[in-house]
Amino acid sequence: MSGGRGGLVWFTTSPSAGYLYGWLLGALLIGYLTGRLLPRYRLWPALGATALGGILVVYLLGIPVTAVNLGLPLWVAALDSAKFIPGDILKVVVTVLVAGQVHRAYPGLIVRRSRRSDSTDAAAVPTTTTTAP
C-alpha cells in the first residue's frame, strides 16, 4: 500500500477495511443482477442494480467498520462518508452507460444459465442406437 504500509492488519483494523469487503460483495451482486437483466440491458433497472451493489452494499459494510475501527458513532461515520456519494453516483451512471454499449457490441458476453438448462444439458446429448438387421 502507499507509504510502505501493508500486511493483513490493513484488511482488519484499517478504517477503510469494510469498504474493501463491501466492494467484493457489491461486485458479486452487480454481476448477478446484470446476468438477470440480460439480454435486454435497460437503463433504469441497470442503474438500480449497479447503485444497489456499487453504493448501498459497499456503504452498508464500510460505514460500520469505519465507525468501529475509529471509535466513532455510526452516524458520524455515515455523515463523513456522505461526501463520496456524488462521485459514486457519477461512477454508477458512467458504468451503466459503458456497460450498455459493451452488452450491445458483445451480446453473448454474459450467458444466463438457469438450473433447468443445466440439468437438461446431459439429457440433450444425442445417443446412438443400433438396430439389429
C-alpha positions as CSV (number, residue, x, y, z in Angstrom):
1,M,0.0,0.0,0.0
2,S,1.1,3.6,-0.3
3,G,3.6,4.9,2.2
4,G,5.1,1.5,2.7
5,R,2.1,0.3,4.8
6,G,0.9,-3.2,4.2
7,G,0.1,-6.6,5.6
8,L,-3.0,-8.2,6.8
9,V,-3.6,-5.7,9.6
10,W,-4.9,-3.2,6.9
11,F,-7.6,-5.7,6.0
12,T,-9.0,-5.8,9.5
13,T,-8.1,-2.7,11.5
14,S,-7.9,0.0,8.8
15,P,-10.8,2.4,8.8
16,S,-11.4,1.5,5.1
17,A,-11.3,-2.3,5.6
18,G,-15.1,-2.6,5.4
19,Y,-15.2,-0.9,2.1
20,L,-12.9,-3.5,0.6
21,Y,-15.1,-6.3,1.7
22,G,-18.2,-4.3,0.7
23,W,-16.7,-3.8,-2.7
24,L,-16.2,-7.5,-3.2
25,L,-19.8,-8.3,-2.2
26,G,-21.1,-5.4,-4.2
27,A,-19.3,-6.6,-7.4
28,L,-20.7,-10.1,-6.8
29,L,-24.2,-8.6,-6.5
30,I,-23.8,-6.4,-9.6
31,G,-22.6,-9.3,-11.6
32,Y,-25.6,-11.5,-10.5
33,L,-28.1,-8.8,-11.2
34,T,-26.6,-7.9,-14.5
35,G,-26.9,-11.5,-15.6
36,R,-30.6,-11.4,-14.6
37,L,-31.1,-8.2,-16.7
38,L,-29.7,-9.7,-19.9
39,P,-30.3,-10.0,-22.8
40,R,-32.2,-6.7,-22.5
41,Y,-29.9,-4.3,-20.6
42,R,-32.4,-1.5,-19.9
43,L,-31.1,1.8,-18.4
44,W,-33.2,2.2,-15.3
45,P,-33.0,-1.4,-14.0
46,A,-29.3,-1.4,-14.7
47,L,-28.8,1.9,-12.8
48,G,-30.7,0.4,-9.9
49,A,-28.7,-2.8,-9.9
50,T,-25.4,-1.0,-10.1
51,A,-26.3,1.5,-7.4
52,L,-27.5,-1.2,-5.1
53,G,-24.3,-3.2,-5.4
54,G,-21.9,-0.4,-6.0
55,I,-23.1,2.1,-3.4
56,L,-25.6,0.6,-0.9
57,V,-23.8,-2.7,-0.3
58,V,-20.4,-1.1,-0.1
59,Y,-21.5,1.6,2.4
60,L,-23.5,-0.9,4.4
61,L,-20.3,-2.8,5.2
62,G,-17.8,0.1,5.0
63,I,-19.5,2.6,7.4
64,P,-19.9,0.3,10.4
65,V,-16.3,-0.9,10.1
66,T,-15.1,2.6,9.9
67,A,-17.1,3.5,12.9
68,V,-15.7,0.6,14.9
69,N,-12.1,1.0,13.8
70,L,-12.1,4.7,14.6
71,G,-14.2,4.5,17.7
72,L,-16.8,6.9,16.2
73,P,-20.6,6.8,16.5
74,L,-22.3,5.3,13.4
75,W,-24.0,8.5,12.4
76,V,-20.6,10.4,12.4
77,A,-19.0,7.7,10.1
78,A,-22.1,7.8,7.8
79,L,-22.1,11.6,7.7
80,D,-18.3,11.6,6.9
81,S,-18.8,9.1,4.0
82,A,-21.7,11.1,2.5
83,K,-19.1,13.3,0.8
84,F,-18.3,10.5,-1.5
85,I,-21.9,9.8,-2.7
86,P,-22.0,12.4,-5.6
87,G,-18.8,10.8,-7.1
88,D,-20.2,7.4,-6.6
89,I,-23.4,8.3,-8.3
90,L,-21.5,9.7,-11.3
91,K,-19.4,6.4,-11.4
92,V,-22.6,4.3,-11.4
93,V,-24.1,6.3,-14.4
94,V,-20.8,6.1,-16.4
95,T,-20.5,2.4,-15.7
96,V,-24.1,1.7,-16.8
97,L,-23.7,3.7,-20.0
98,V,-20.4,1.9,-20.9
99,A,-21.8,-1.5,-19.9
100,G,-24.8,-0.9,-22.1
101,Q,-22.6,-0.3,-25.1
102,V,-20.5,-3.3,-24.3
103,H,-23.5,-5.6,-24.0
104,R,-24.9,-4.3,-27.3
105,A,-21.5,-4.9,-29.0
106,Y,-21.0,-8.4,-27.5
107,P,-24.4,-9.8,-26.8
108,G,-23.2,-13.2,-25.7
109,L,-20.6,-11.8,-23.2
110,I,-22.5,-13.0,-20.2
111,V,-24.6,-16.1,-20.6
112,R,-27.5,-16.5,-18.3
113,R,-27.7,-20.0,-17.1
114,S,-30.8,-21.5,-15.4
115,R,-31.0,-24.5,-13.3
116,R,-33.3,-26.2,-15.8
117,S,-30.9,-25.8,-18.7
118,D,-28.0,-27.2,-16.6
119,S,-30.0,-30.3,-15.8
120,T,-31.3,-30.8,-19.3
121,D,-27.9,-30.5,-21.0
122,A,-27.0,-34.1,-20.1
123,A,-30.3,-35.3,-21.4
124,A,-29.8,-33.3,-24.7
125,V,-26.7,-35.3,-25.7
126,P,-27.7,-37.4,-28.7
127,T,-27.4,-41.1,-28.2
128,T,-26.8,-43.5,-31.0
129,T,-28.8,-46.6,-31.2
130,T,-28.2,-49.6,-33.4
131,T,-30.8,-51.8,-34.7
132,A,-30.4,-55.4,-35.4
133,P,-30.7,-56.3,-39.1
